[in-house]
Amino acid sequence: MKKLVISGYHGFGNIGDEAILKAMLSEFKKMDKEIDLTVLSQKPEETKKNFSVNAVDRSSIFKVIKTIFNSDILISGGGSLLQESTGRLSIYYYLFIYFVAMIFRKKTIIFSHGIGPIYRKRSKWLVKFVFNRASCISVRDKYSKEELISYGVKPDKIDVTADPVISFKKFGTDKGKTLFDLYGKYDPTLETIGFAVKASRKTDVEHDFVKIIDQLKEKPCNIVLIPFHYSEDLSLIEKIVKLSKHDIISINEKHVVEEVFSMIESMDVLVGVRLHALIFAAVSETPLVGITYDPKIDAFLDSIQEKAICEIDAIDDSKVVEGIRHHLDHKVMIKDRLKMDVFKHKVLLTKYNSGIEKMID
């Protein structure tokens, strides 16, 4: 029985990263039902409960080293793990994990990463050193591949695939509409516009979102605010609700991946600042309007023939409202296009996963 260790940003309450984990676990179990999977998690007991999988405390260096030593393969899976935009320490945590696997001569699979931005020369050199010694590498977009090549990673080692979350199927709208009704005044006869928001480090964006909601509410509609990184987004949602004079459906509790997918599928348009909110929308065939704060947003939007409407530090409320109304007016056409673009992503992911399956065997 092969023993796999999965390393990522797990156990932090970020629904996008939890969706990545769920997708990966599903794929690896399809490859081999008897496979032994262990996840490095910030909250191992919660991960065990939610995913029915072995988990160890990722902050306990001794436990991490012991787990990797007893494994056959390290899977560094999904998300923007190697970047310096949110801090300069996390990149060294993940590089340390890779070095431990290298020291113990374990196979290392870099799975569907988003790369960068990385600013320091030392960090870029370390990424090059580790990645050129990995068993295989896949990234979720062409920009991440170009970034790795610029660091000196060999181009022929890098495959471009898709984010693991693309592999999900639609979950239906029943649960989502039930939750809307639970959290506020939901009218199923009206259009529903959702917001997956994120704070800006430079400006108080709650006022911008309130202006957008004011304009949208000139025509009766349901407004839903949903946190993707619960600990970070909920405070911003609470500020928006407090400032707004309108009824807003505020999702202020944590929900599992399936429930969040159902809520997104129940929307007519999603305005997303969080990457995985946009990916959830694309999979759900929900028209989406992206607001960018990071190259990964632009990369994903480009892959589904969309462009960011504006940047988080310079929100143009009139432009966002115009974009929302355009997507509502062309909803059927956009849904058909999303269906085709997501299918292409799924094909790429399936093709790459078949190669991983041979490596695990």
C-alpha positions in Angstrom: 0.0 0.0 0.0 1.4 3.4 -1.1 1.6 6.1 1.6 1.0 9.6 0.3 1.4 12.9 2.3 -0.5 15.9 1.1 1.0 19.3 1.9 -1.0 22.6 1.3 -2.8 25.5 3.0 -5.2 23.2 4.8 -7.0 23.7 8.1 -7.1 27.5 7.9 -10.8 28.0 7.1 -10.3 28.9 3.5 -13.1 27.2 1.5 -11.0 27.3 -1.7 -8.2 25.4 -0.2 -10.6 22.9 1.4 -12.2 22.4 -2.0 -8.7 21.7 -3.4 -8.1 19.1 -0.8 -11.5 17.5 -1.3 -10.9 17.3 -5.1 -7.4 15.9 -4.6 -8.5 13.2 -2.1 -11.3 12.2 -4.5 -8.9 11.9 -7.5 -6.2 9.9 -5.5 -8.8 7.5 -4.1 -10.1 6.9 -7.7 -6.5 5.9 -8.6 -6.2 3.4 -5.8 -8.9 2.8 -3.2 -6.4 1.2 -0.9 -4.0 4.2 -0.9 -3.0 5.6 2.5 -3.4 9.4 2.6 -2.2 11.8 5.3 -2.8 15.5 5.2 -0.6 18.2 6.9 -3.2 20.5 8.5 -3.4 23.5 10.8 -6.4 21.8 12.5 -5.8 18.1 12.1 -8.8 17.0 14.1 -11.1 19.1 12.0 -9.6 17.8 8.8 -10.0 14.2 10.0 -13.6 14.9 10.8 -14.5 16.8 7.6 -12.6 14.6 5.1 -12.4 11.1 6.8 -8.6 11.1 6.2 -5.5 10.8 8.4 -4.1 14.3 9.4 -1.2 15.6 11.4 -0.4 19.0 12.8 1.5 20.9 10.1 3.0 23.2 12.8 4.7 20.4 14.6 8.0 20.0 12.8 8.8 16.7 14.5 5.5 15.2 13.4 5.9 16.5 9.9 9.4 15.1 9.5 8.3 11.7 10.9 5.2 11.6 8.6 7.3 12.3 5.5 9.9 9.8 6.5 7.2 7.1 6.8 5.7 7.9 3.4 6.4 7.0 -0.1 5.3 10.2 -2.0 4.9 13.8 -1.1 2.1 15.7 -2.9 2.4 19.4 -2.7 -1.1 20.2 -3.8 -2.8 23.1 -5.3 -3.2 26.8 -4.5 -0.7 29.7 -4.4 1.7 28.2 -1.9 4.9 29.7 -3.3 4.4 33.4 -3.3 5.5 36.4 -1.2 2.5 38.8 -1.6 0.9 37.7 1.7 4.2 37.4 3.7 7.7 36.3 3.4 7.7 33.3 5.7 5.2 30.9 4.3 7.2 30.2 1.2 10.1 28.9 3.4 7.7 26.6 5.2 6.7 24.9 1.9 10.3 24.8 0.7 11.3 23.2 4.0 8.7 20.4 3.4 10.2 19.8 -0.1 13.7 19.6 1.3 12.7 17.1 4.0 11.2 14.9 1.2 14.4 15.3 -0.8 16.6 14.3 2.1 14.6 11.1 2.7 14.6 10.5 -1.1 10.8 10.5 -1.5 9.1 11.2 -4.7 7.8 14.7 -4.8 4.8 15.7 -6.9 4.2 19.4 -7.4 0.5 19.3 -8.2 -1.4 22.1 -9.9 0.4 25.1 -8.3 -0.1 28.8 -8.9 3.3 30.4 -8.8 4.2 33.9 -7.6 4.7 36.7 -7.2 8.1 35.9 -5.7 10.4 39.0 -5.2 13.6 37.9 -3.6 16.4 36.3 -5.6 17.2 33.8 -2.8 13.6 32.5 -2.9 13.6 32.2 -6.7 16.9 30.2 -6.5 15.6 27.9 -3.8 12.4 27.2 -5.9 14.6 26.5 -8.9 16.8 24.1 -6.9 13.8 22.2 -5.5 11.6 22.1 -8.6 14.4 20.8 -10.9 14.7 17.8 -8.5 10.9 17.1 -8.2 9.5 14.0 -9.7 7.0 16.0 -11.7 5.5 19.5 -11.8 2.2 20.8 -12.9 0.9 24.4 -12.7 -2.6 25.6 -13.1 -1.9 28.3 -15.8 0.6 29.3 -18.4 1.7 32.3 -16.5 2.9 30.1 -13.6 4.9 28.1 -16.1 6.5 31.2 -17.5 7.3 32.4 -13.9 9.1 29.1 -13.1 11.0 29.2 -16.3 12.2 32.7 -15.5 13.6 31.3 -12.2 15.6 28.7 -14.1 13.2 25.6 -13.8 13.6 23.4 -16.8 10.6 23.9 -19.2 10.3 20.3 -20.1 9.6 19.4 -16.4 6.5 21.6 -16.3 3.0 20.7 -17.4 0.2 23.2 -17.6 -3.0 21.7 -16.2 -5.9 23.2 -14.2 -6.9 23.9 -10.7 -8.1 20.7 -9.0 -11.5 22.3 -8.1 -12.4 22.3 -11.8 -13.0 18.5 -11.5 -16.2 19.1 -9.4 -19.6 18.6 -10.9 -22.6 20.8 -10.3 -24.3 20.2 -7.0 -27.8 21.6 -7.7 -29.5 24.7 -6.2 -31.8 23.2 -3.6 -29.4 23.5 -0.6 -28.2 26.9 -1.7 -31.7 28.4 -1.9 -32.6 26.9 1.5 -29.5 28.5 3.0 -30.4 31.9 1.5 -33.8 31.7 3.1 -32.2 30.8 6.4 -29.8 33.8 6.4 -32.1 36.6 5.2 -35.1 37.7 3.2 -34.8 35.6 0.1 -37.3 36.0 -2.8 -36.9 33.2 -5.3 -38.7 35.2 -8.0 -36.0 37.8 -8.1 -32.5 37.7 -9.6 -29.8 36.9 -7.1 -26.4 38.6 -7.2 -23.6 37.2 -5.0 -20.4 38.8 -3.7 -17.3 37.0 -2.6 -15.4 39.9 -1.2 -11.9 40.5 0.1 -10.4 43.5 2.0 -7.9 45.8 0.5 -4.7 46.8 2.3 -4.9 50.3 0.9 -8.5 51.4 1.0 -11.8 50.8 2.8 -13.6 48.9 0.1 -16.8 48.4 2.2 -17.9 51.8 1.0 -17.4 50.8 -2.7 -19.4 47.6 -2.2 -22.2 49.6 -0.6 -22.3 52.0 -3.6 -22.6 49.0 -5.9 -25.4 47.4 -3.8 -27.2 50.7 -3.8 -27.2 50.9 -7.6 -28.2 47.2 -8.0 -31.1 47.6 -5.5 -32.7 50.3 -7.7 -34.2 47.2 -9.3 -35.5 44.6 -6.7 -33.0 41.7 -6.4 -31.4 39.4 -3.8 -27.9 40.4 -2.6 -25.8 37.7 -1.0 -22.4 38.1 0.7 -20.4 35.0 1.2 -17.0 34.6 2.9 -14.4 32.3 1.2 -11.6 32.9 3.7 -13.9 32.9 6.8 -11.5 34.5 9.3 -10.6 37.3 6.9 -13.7 38.0 5.0 -16.4 38.0 7.7 -15.4 41.3 9.2 -15.6 43.0 5.9 -19.0 41.5 5.2 -20.2 42.7 8.6 -19.1 46.3 7.8 -20.9 46.2 4.5 -24.1 45.0 6.1 -23.9 47.7 8.8 -23.3 50.5 6.3 -26.0 49.4 3.8 -29.6 50.5 4.1 -30.8 47.5 2.2 -31.7 43.9 3.2 -28.7 41.7 2.5 -28.4 38.0 2.9 -25.2 37.6 4.9 -23.7 34.1 5.1 -22.0 34.5 8.5 -21.3 30.8 9.3 -18.9 28.3 7.9 -20.2 25.8 5.4 -18.8 22.7 3.7 -17.7 22.7 0.0 -20.9 21.2 -1.3 -23.1 23.8 0.4 -21.0 26.7 -0.9 -21.1 25.3 -4.4 -24.9 25.1 -4.2 -25.1 28.7 -3.1 -22.9 29.8 -6.0 -25.0 27.8 -8.4 -28.2 29.4 -7.1 -26.9 32.9 -8.0 -27.6 34.6 -11.3 -24.2 36.5 -11.2 -21.3 36.3 -8.8 -19.0 39.2 -8.2 -15.7 37.6 -7.0 -12.5 38.9 -5.6 -11.5 35.5 -4.3 -10.0 33.2 -6.9 -11.9 30.0 -5.8 -15.2 31.9 -5.7 -14.6 32.6 -9.4 -13.7 28.9 -10.0 -16.8 27.7 -8.1 -18.9 30.1 -10.3 -17.3 28.8 -13.6 -17.9 25.1 -12.6 -21.4 26.0 -11.6 -21.9 27.9 -14.9 -22.8 31.0 -13.0 -21.9 34.2 -14.9 -19.1 35.9 -13.0 -17.6 39.4 -12.7 -14.0 39.4 -11.4 -12.2 42.1 -9.4 -8.5 41.5 -9.3 -5.9 41.8 -6.6 -3.3 39.2 -7.8 -2.0 37.9 -11.1 -3.7 34.5 -10.3 -7.1 36.2 -10.7 -6.2 37.6 -14.1 -4.7 34.3 -15.2 -7.9 32.3 -14.4 -10.2 34.9 -16.0 -8.1 34.9 -19.1 -8.4 31.1 -19.3 -12.3 31.4 -19.4 -12.3 34.3 -21.8 -13.0 37.0 -19.2 -11.1 40.0 -17.9 -11.1 41.7 -14.5 -13.6 44.6 -14.4 -11.2 46.6 -12.1 -8.7 46.2 -9.3 -9.5 45.9 -5.6 -7.5 49.1 -4.7 -9.4 51.1 -7.3 -13.0 49.8 -7.5 -15.1 51.7 -10.1 -18.6 51.1 -8.8 -20.4 52.2 -12.0 -18.2 49.9 -14.1 -18.8 46.9 -11.8 -22.6 47.5 -11.9 -22.4 47.8 -15.7 -20.5 44.5 -15.8 -23.1 42.8 -13.6 -26.0 44.0 -15.8 -24.2 42.9 -18.9 -23.7 39.4 -17.5 -27.4 39.3 -16.4 -28.6 40.3 -19.9 -26.4 37.7 -21.6 -26.7 35.0 -19.0 -27.6 32.1 -21.4 -24.7 32.8 -23.7 -22.2 33.2 -20.9 -23.4 29.9 -19.2 -22.8 28.0 -22.5 -19.3 29.5 -22.9 -18.4 28.7 -19.3 -19.6 25.1 -19.8 -17.2 24.7 -22.8 -14.2 26.4 -21.2 -14.6 24.4 -18.0 -14.8 21.2 -20.0 -11.4 22.0 -21.7 -9.9 22.5 -18.2 -11.3 19.1 -17.1 -9.8 17.4 -20.1 -6.4 18.9 -19.2 -6.7 17.8 -15.6 -7.8 14.3 -16.4 -4.9 13.8 -18.8 -2.4 14.9 -16.2 -4.0 12.8 -13.5 -3.6 9.7 -15.6 0.1 10.3 -15.6 0.1 10.7 -11.9 -1.7 7.5 -11.5 1.1 5.6 -13.3 3.7 7.2 -11.1 1.8 6.2 -7.9 1.5 2.6 -9.2 
